[in-house]
Structures are given as C-alpha cells and as structure tokens.
Amino acid sequence: MSDTPKFKVTIDNITVEVPAGTTILNAARLIGGDVTPPAMCYYSKLENSGGKCRTCLVEVSKGSEKDPRPMPKLVASCRTTVMDGMEVKNITSERVIDARKGVVEFLLINHPLDCPVCDQAGECDLQDLSYEHGSEQSRLDFPKRTFEPEDIGPNIQLHMNRCIMCYRCVFTAEQLTQRREHGVLERGWDSQISTYLNKALDNEFIGNIIDVCPVGALTDKTFRFKQRVWFTKPMDAHRDCPTCSGKVRLWFRGEEVFRVTGRKDKWGEVEEFICNTCRFDKKRASDWVIEGPTKVNRHSVISQNHYRGAVEAQKDLIREIIGKEPKMLLDIHTISDVNRPEIHLSEIHGPSHSNDFLPNQQLEGQRKLEVGKK
C-alpha cells in the first residue's frame, strides 16, 4: 500500500479524497462536469505545463483545517496543490466567473475571427471557452498582430495569428523528440512561436504538436481545407507500428480517411503519442485494423448527425409553440426541392456531386409553377 497521505478537498460543495500533492485541477477532474476548471495550457503528460493561460483560476475560500484563512487572490488550479480540508469555489464564485471572462478577453485580443475557414472549428478549446465566457465585442483600440502563415515542416503549417502562447507545442517538441528546434522568439507584445533560421520540424514525432495545440495555430497540411470535422466519423484503429503504439483515431467521410490523429481522452489530451508515419502516410483504411466507432460526447458537434430523433420527439411541442410545422428543424434534404427526387443527400457516402441536383432550368420552372399557383 502507498504511504502517501490522503487529503479531503471540497470543490463547489462536492468533497473528494485525493493523494497529497494533487493539484486542485486534477482533484476537480476526479469530480468531473462543470466543477472542472477549463485549461488551455496545462497538459498532464507534459512537464512544466500550466500556469500560463490563467483560465483555470479558482477561489480558495478555506486554506486547510489547520489554517482556515481564505487565500486573498485567485489561484491557478493547475499549479496549486490541495491541502487537507481545503474548500474551493469554481463555478459557484462570482469572482472566478468575472476573472475568467477577463482572461478570455485577453486571449481573444489578437485572435482573428476566422472560425469559418479554420480547420480547428468544431473541436477548438478557445471556441468553446469564448462561447461560455467570452464578450460580444473587443475593447482593443490598436490593430491586431498579424503574421504570414509559415511552413515549419513538410506537413505542418503555423498560423501565429491564432496562437495563444500556451507553450504546449514547445514542451512537446522538447520532451518527446529531444530536439528542440522551435520556441518562443522575442518578448512581450512581439513574442511569437517560430523556428530559428526557418529550420523545418521534421523529426519522427513532431506531428504531435498538432494534437496538443488547443487552437488552430498548428495545422495538418495533408488535411487543410479538405473537410469539416462534423462531417467526418471518427473510428478507433491500430496497426503494428515499429515506432509508436500504432493506436490512432481515423476520421472517415464515406470510405475515405481524411486524417489520422492520436486518441484523446475526455479532457482533450492525447492518450498515446503517435509517429509521423502513422499520422501522415497511412491514409487508407486497408492500412489499419478498425476497432469500432469512437465514443463521442453527445454535446460535441461531431455527433450532430444524431439529433433528428430528439427533434422528432419534440415536434408536437414545437408545433404548439410556433403555431406551424417546424420545417426548419427537419432534415433539409426532404424539403429543399433542389435534389433529384430519387436521391437522398443525407444518405450519400462522401461529398455530393452536381449530378445529384436538379438542373437550373428545371428548378426555375418549378419556381415559376409555384408562383403561378399562389
């Protein structure tokens, strides 16, 4: 048995017992749900990560049983260890909610509004954070910092405009590959992630910096602009790889594999790092042993194709509220009248083709006929 003492800590009125030395953030993760503070820079598998983004700030209303005095300032939960009898407020503290809103505003100061063209959209931590705690407008009076996209490897492109300086990619390169070829240049407002003398990042595990990036600053050049994540279906798979574990997540659209990533846990952290060969070179389903569909959180946009049953169950209630048939909430392909009658677009495997739609002349004739009936 371990001799490590156990401490009881109460977070948002929920008590949990954890080993001494556990951080408040990891104690909150044992409870789960909204009690867990968000984290943009902390990564449990990377040493020295955390303490930079300040999104995980919490209020310690009671220090411990021996010293019950509250901590005067909000503390970073990823860096603060628990004490026996400690009481912490996260979502139950107005100070925390207000501070988190301010932190998100700072993170968005230089971040561009390019979610519609960003490959990270739909699985972006900053997008989720700004939706929950962000402000509707920016108070920055100065121009945003802008950088040109930079190829920092044969398969990786850097968009510094989107970077929030979380340092995850730097720690990953330094600790996983033992070859630190990129880092933070300059200081303060001029700080940026880049390579020295435009050196390319080409070592075998460097592709993992794409997985650890919480925003769209580091993108996979083999996947860029090819597909939206909510149109793909994730499948867990593995192969006998001599370099890494070979356990990956394949993202399918129809029969085609659009990208390969590491498997992530419920906190968005990679379970096992994978090599570049698995990530960039094995893009055929025949290269892998398919284990089955990935379990997707029902709140994720990736599960958006499974909402129709819930809508159908609420049709009567919706009809009663709005006073008419809720067509806008039905499958658009059944009421759009732009596809051929024998073709159901929602059942097509892969992107739709122009042949799946009615010719423009026929559509125009239908519209004139409808106008004449009215």
C-alpha positions as CSV (number, residue, x, y, z in Angstrom):
1,M,0.0,0.0,0.0
2,S,1.1,3.5,-0.7
3,D,2.3,5.6,2.3
4,T,1.1,8.8,0.6
5,P,-1.4,10.6,2.9
6,K,-4.9,11.3,1.6
7,F,-6.4,14.8,1.7
8,K,-10.1,15.8,1.6
9,V,-10.8,18.8,-0.6
10,T,-14.2,20.3,-1.3
11,I,-14.8,21.9,-4.7
12,D,-18.1,23.6,-5.4
13,N,-19.6,21.9,-2.3
14,I,-18.5,18.4,-3.5
15,T,-15.9,16.6,-1.4
16,V,-13.3,14.3,-2.9
17,E,-10.3,12.5,-1.3
18,V,-7.1,12.7,-3.2
19,P,-3.4,11.9,-2.6
20,A,-1.2,14.7,-1.2
21,G,0.5,16.6,-3.9
22,T,-2.6,16.5,-6.2
23,T,-3.4,19.9,-7.8
24,I,-6.8,21.5,-7.5
25,L,-7.4,21.0,-11.2
26,N,-6.8,17.2,-11.1
27,A,-8.9,16.9,-8.0
28,A,-11.7,18.7,-9.8
29,R,-11.3,16.3,-12.8
30,L,-12.0,13.4,-10.5
31,I,-15.4,15.0,-9.8
32,G,-15.9,16.0,-13.4
33,G,-18.6,18.0,-15.1
34,D,-18.8,21.8,-14.7
35,V,-16.8,21.6,-11.5
36,T,-13.7,21.1,-13.6
37,P,-12.0,24.4,-14.5
38,P,-11.1,24.9,-18.2
39,A,-7.4,24.6,-19.1
40,M,-5.8,25.9,-22.2
41,C,-2.1,25.5,-21.4
42,Y,-2.0,22.6,-18.9
43,Y,-1.3,19.2,-20.2
44,S,-0.9,16.3,-17.8
45,K,1.7,14.5,-20.0
46,L,4.0,17.5,-20.3
47,E,6.3,18.6,-17.6
48,N,6.2,22.2,-16.5
49,S,3.0,22.9,-18.5
50,G,0.3,25.1,-16.9
51,G,0.3,28.4,-15.2
52,K,0.4,30.5,-18.4
53,C,-3.2,30.9,-19.7
54,R,-4.9,31.7,-16.3
55,T,-8.2,30.2,-17.5
56,C,-8.2,27.7,-14.6
57,L,-8.3,30.4,-11.8
58,V,-10.3,29.4,-8.8
59,E,-11.1,30.9,-5.4
60,V,-9.8,29.1,-2.3
61,S,-12.3,30.1,0.4
62,K,-10.6,27.9,3.1
63,G,-6.9,27.1,3.0
64,S,-7.0,23.9,5.2
65,E,-8.2,22.6,8.5
66,K,-5.1,23.8,10.2
67,D,-5.2,27.2,8.6
68,P,-8.8,28.0,7.5
69,R,-8.0,31.5,6.3
70,P,-9.0,32.1,2.6
71,M,-6.4,32.9,0.0
72,P,-6.6,36.6,-0.8
73,K,-6.2,36.2,-4.5
74,L,-7.5,33.8,-7.1
75,V,-5.0,30.9,-7.8
76,A,-4.2,28.8,-10.8
77,S,-5.7,25.4,-10.1
78,C,-3.3,23.6,-12.3
79,R,-0.3,24.8,-10.2
80,T,-1.8,24.9,-6.7
81,T,-1.8,21.6,-4.7
82,V,-4.6,20.7,-2.3
83,M,-4.4,20.8,1.5
84,D,-6.4,18.7,3.9
85,G,-9.8,20.4,4.5
86,M,-9.3,22.9,1.7
87,E,-12.5,24.4,0.2
88,V,-12.5,25.7,-3.4
89,K,-15.0,27.7,-5.4
90,N,-15.1,27.4,-9.2
91,I,-18.5,28.0,-10.9
92,T,-20.0,29.0,-7.6
93,S,-17.8,32.1,-7.3
94,E,-18.7,35.3,-9.0
95,R,-15.1,36.4,-8.7
96,V,-14.0,33.4,-10.7
97,I,-16.6,33.9,-13.4
98,D,-15.7,37.6,-13.8
99,A,-12.0,36.9,-13.9
100,R,-12.4,34.1,-16.4
101,K,-14.3,36.4,-18.7
102,G,-11.4,38.9,-18.5
103,V,-8.9,36.2,-19.3
104,V,-10.9,35.1,-22.3
105,E,-11.0,38.7,-23.5
106,F,-7.2,38.9,-23.3
107,L,-6.8,35.6,-25.2
108,L,-9.0,36.9,-27.9
109,I,-7.3,40.3,-28.2
110,N,-5.1,39.2,-31.1
111,H,-7.1,36.2,-32.2
112,P,-8.7,36.6,-35.7
113,L,-12.3,35.9,-36.3
114,D,-11.6,33.3,-38.9
115,C,-13.5,30.3,-37.4
116,P,-15.4,29.8,-40.8
117,V,-12.1,28.9,-42.5
118,C,-10.2,27.4,-39.6
119,D,-9.7,23.6,-39.6
120,Q,-9.9,23.6,-35.8
121,A,-13.5,24.8,-35.8
122,G,-15.7,22.3,-34.1
123,E,-13.0,20.9,-31.8
124,C,-11.4,24.2,-30.7
125,D,-11.0,24.8,-26.9
126,L,-10.9,28.5,-27.4
127,Q,-14.1,28.4,-29.4
128,D,-15.8,26.6,-26.5
129,L,-14.3,28.9,-23.9
130,S,-15.3,32.1,-25.7
131,Y,-18.8,30.8,-26.1
132,E,-19.2,30.2,-22.4
133,H,-17.2,33.1,-21.0
134,G,-16.5,35.5,-23.9
135,S,-17.6,39.0,-24.6
136,E,-19.6,40.1,-27.6
137,Q,-17.1,42.7,-28.7
138,S,-13.4,43.6,-28.2
139,R,-12.2,46.7,-26.4
140,L,-8.9,46.7,-28.2
141,D,-8.2,50.1,-29.8
142,F,-5.0,49.0,-31.5
143,P,-4.5,46.9,-34.7
144,K,-4.2,43.1,-34.0
145,R,-0.9,41.5,-34.5
146,T,-0.7,39.8,-37.9
147,F,1.7,37.2,-39.2
148,E,2.0,35.4,-42.5
149,P,1.4,31.6,-42.4
150,E,4.7,29.8,-42.1
151,D,5.6,26.2,-43.1
152,I,7.6,24.8,-40.2
153,G,7.8,21.3,-41.5
154,P,6.8,19.3,-44.6
155,N,3.4,18.5,-43.1
156,I,2.8,21.3,-40.6
157,Q,1.8,24.9,-41.1
158,L,1.9,27.6,-38.4
159,H,-0.7,30.4,-38.2
160,M,0.7,32.7,-35.5
161,N,-2.3,34.9,-35.7
162,R,-4.3,32.2,-33.8
163,C,-1.6,31.3,-31.3
164,I,-2.3,32.0,-27.6
165,M,1.2,31.3,-26.4
166,C,0.3,28.2,-24.3
167,Y,3.8,26.7,-24.9
168,R,2.3,23.2,-25.3
169,C,4.0,22.6,-28.7
170,V,7.4,23.8,-27.4
171,F,7.2,21.4,-24.4
172,T,6.1,18.5,-26.7
173,A,9.0,19.0,-29.1
174,E,11.5,19.3,-26.3
175,Q,10.3,16.4,-24.2
176,L,9.0,14.0,-26.8
177,T,11.5,14.4,-29.6
178,Q,14.6,15.5,-27.6
179,R,15.2,18.0,-30.4
180,R,14.0,21.5,-29.7
181,E,14.0,23.2,-33.0
182,H,11.3,25.8,-32.3
183,G,10.3,28.0,-29.4
184,V,9.3,31.5,-28.4
185,L,11.1,34.4,-30.1
186,E,11.1,38.0,-28.9
187,R,9.3,39.2,-25.7
188,G,6.1,40.8,-24.6
189,W,3.8,42.0,-27.4
190,D,6.3,40.8,-30.1
191,S,6.5,37.2,-28.7
192,Q,5.9,34.5,-31.3
193,I,6.4,30.8,-31.8
194,S,8.7,30.1,-34.7
195,T,11.8,28.1,-35.8
196,Y,15.3,29.5,-35.7
197,L,16.5,30.5,-39.2
198,N,13.4,28.9,-40.7
199,K,14.5,25.3,-39.8
200,A,11.9,22.7,-40.7
201,L,10.5,20.4,-38.0
202,D,10.9,17.0,-39.5
203,N,11.7,14.5,-36.7
204,E,9.6,11.4,-36.3
205,F,7.2,12.5,-33.6
206,I,6.9,16.2,-34.3
207,G,3.3,15.8,-35.7
208,N,2.1,15.6,-32.2
209,I,2.4,19.3,-31.8
210,I,-0.8,19.5,-34.0
211,D,-2.7,17.4,-31.5
212,V,-1.7,19.3,-28.4
213,C,-2.4,22.7,-29.9
214,P,-5.7,24.0,-28.3
215,V,-6.5,26.4,-31.2
216,G,-5.9,26.4,-35.0
217,A,-2.3,27.7,-34.8
218,L,-0.7,24.4,-35.9
219,T,-2.5,22.6,-38.7
220,D,-2.0,19.4,-40.7
221,K,-1.2,20.4,-44.3
222,T,-2.5,17.0,-45.5
223,F,-5.9,17.8,-44.1
224,R,-6.2,21.6,-44.5
225,F,-9.5,22.8,-46.1
226,K,-10.5,19.2,-47.1
227,Q,-13.3,18.6,-44.7
228,R,-15.2,19.9,-41.6
229,V,-14.9,17.8,-38.5
230,W,-18.6,17.5,-38.0
231,F,-19.0,15.8,-41.5
232,T,-16.5,13.1,-40.6
233,K,-16.9,9.9,-38.5
234,P,-14.1,9.0,-36.0
235,M,-13.1,5.4,-35.7
236,D,-10.6,3.9,-33.4
237,A,-8.0,1.8,-35.1
238,H,-4.5,0.3,-34.7
239,R,-1.6,-1.1,-36.7
240,D,1.6,-2.9,-35.9
241,C,4.0,0.1,-36.0
242,P,7.6,-0.3,-35.1
243,T,8.0,3.3,-34.0
244,C,4.9,4.0,-31.8
245,S,1.9,2.2,-30.2
246,G,0.0,2.4,-33.5
247,K,-3.2,3.2,-31.7
248,V,-4.9,6.1,-33.5
249,R,-8.2,7.7,-34.5
250,L,-9.2,7.7,-38.1
251,W,-11.6,10.3,-39.4
252,F,-13.7,9.0,-42.2
253,R,-16.1,10.6,-44.8
254,G,-17.7,7.7,-46.6
255,E,-14.9,5.2,-47.3
256,E,-12.1,7.8,-47.4
257,V,-9.7,8.5,-44.5
258,F,-9.3,12.3,-44.3
259,R,-6.9,12.5,-41.4
260,V,-5.3,10.4,-38.6
261,T,-4.8,11.7,-35.1
262,G,-3.9,10.4,-31.7
263,R,-6.7,9.2,-29.5
264,K,-7.8,11.8,-26.9
265,D,-9.5,11.4,-23.5
266,K,-12.4,13.4,-22.2
267,W,-10.1,16.3,-21.3
268,G,-8.9,16.6,-24.9
269,E,-5.4,15.2,-24.1
270,V,-3.7,12.6,-26.3
271,E,-3.7,9.2,-24.6
272,E,-0.6,8.0,-26.5
273,F,1.6,10.0,-28.9
274,I,1.9,8.6,-32.4
275,C,4.6,8.8,-35.1
276,N,4.6,10.8,-38.3
277,T,4.3,7.7,-40.4
278,C,1.0,6.7,-38.8
279,R,-0.3,10.3,-38.9
280,F,0.7,11.5,-42.4
281,D,1.4,8.4,-44.6
282,K,-1.2,5.8,-43.6
283,K,-4.4,7.3,-45.1
284,R,-6.0,4.1,-46.4
285,A,-8.5,2.1,-44.4
286,S,-6.6,-1.1,-45.5
287,D,-3.6,0.1,-43.6
288,W,-5.4,-0.3,-40.3
289,V,-7.3,-2.7,-38.1
290,I,-10.6,-1.0,-37.4
291,E,-11.7,-1.4,-33.8
292,G,-15.0,0.4,-34.0
293,P,-16.7,3.8,-33.7
294,T,-15.2,6.3,-31.3
295,K,-17.4,7.2,-28.3
296,V,-18.3,10.8,-28.9
297,N,-19.7,13.2,-26.3
298,R,-23.3,13.9,-27.2
299,H,-22.7,17.7,-26.8
300,S,-19.9,17.6,-29.4
301,V,-20.6,18.9,-32.9
302,I,-19.2,15.6,-34.2
303,S,-22.4,13.9,-33.0
304,Q,-24.6,16.4,-34.9
305,N,-26.0,13.8,-37.2
306,H,-27.7,12.1,-34.3
307,Y,-30.1,14.9,-33.4
308,R,-33.0,14.0,-35.6
309,G,-34.6,11.6,-33.2
310,A,-34.7,14.2,-30.4
311,V,-36.3,16.7,-32.8
312,E,-39.0,14.3,-33.9
313,A,-39.9,13.5,-30.3
314,Q,-40.5,17.3,-29.7
315,K,-42.3,18.1,-33.0
316,D,-45.8,18.3,-31.3
317,L,-44.5,20.7,-28.6
318,I,-42.7,22.8,-31.2
319,R,-45.8,22.9,-33.4
320,E,-47.8,24.1,-30.4
321,I,-45.3,26.8,-29.6
322,I,-44.7,28.3,-33.0
323,G,-48.1,27.5,-34.5
324,K,-47.0,25.8,-37.6
325,E,-45.0,22.8,-38.9
326,P,-41.3,23.2,-37.8
327,K,-39.8,22.7,-41.2
328,M,-36.6,24.4,-40.4
329,L,-35.9,21.8,-37.8
330,L,-36.4,18.8,-40.1
331,D,-34.0,17.2,-42.5
332,I,-33.4,20.0,-45.1
333,H,-33.0,17.5,-47.9
334,T,-36.6,16.3,-47.6
335,I,-38.0,19.8,-48.1
336,S,-35.4,21.7,-50.1
337,D,-36.6,20.5,-53.6
338,V,-33.2,21.1,-55.1
339,N,-32.0,17.5,-55.2
340,R,-33.3,14.8,-57.6
341,P,-36.4,13.1,-56.1
342,E,-34.7,9.7,-56.1
343,I,-31.6,10.9,-54.3
344,H,-31.4,11.5,-50.6
345,L,-28.4,13.7,-50.0
346,S,-28.1,12.8,-46.3
347,E,-27.5,9.2,-47.2
348,I,-24.7,9.8,-49.7
349,H,-21.3,8.5,-48.6
350,G,-18.9,11.3,-49.4
351,P,-19.4,14.7,-50.8
352,S,-22.4,15.3,-53.1
353,H,-22.0,15.9,-56.8
354,S,-23.6,18.3,-59.2
355,N,-25.4,15.4,-60.8
356,D,-27.3,14.9,-57.5
357,F,-29.1,18.2,-58.0
358,L,-31.8,19.2,-60.5
359,P,-30.7,21.3,-63.5
360,N,-31.1,25.1,-63.1
361,Q,-33.7,25.2,-65.9
362,Q,-35.9,22.6,-64.1
363,L,-35.5,24.4,-60.8
364,E,-36.6,27.7,-62.5
365,G,-39.6,26.0,-64.0
366,Q,-40.6,24.7,-60.6
367,R,-40.3,28.1,-59.0
368,K,-42.5,29.7,-61.8
369,L,-45.1,27.0,-61.3
370,E,-45.2,27.6,-57.6
371,V,-45.6,31.4,-58.1
372,G,-48.4,30.8,-60.6
373,K,-50.3,28.6,-58.0
374,K,-50.1,31.4,-55.4
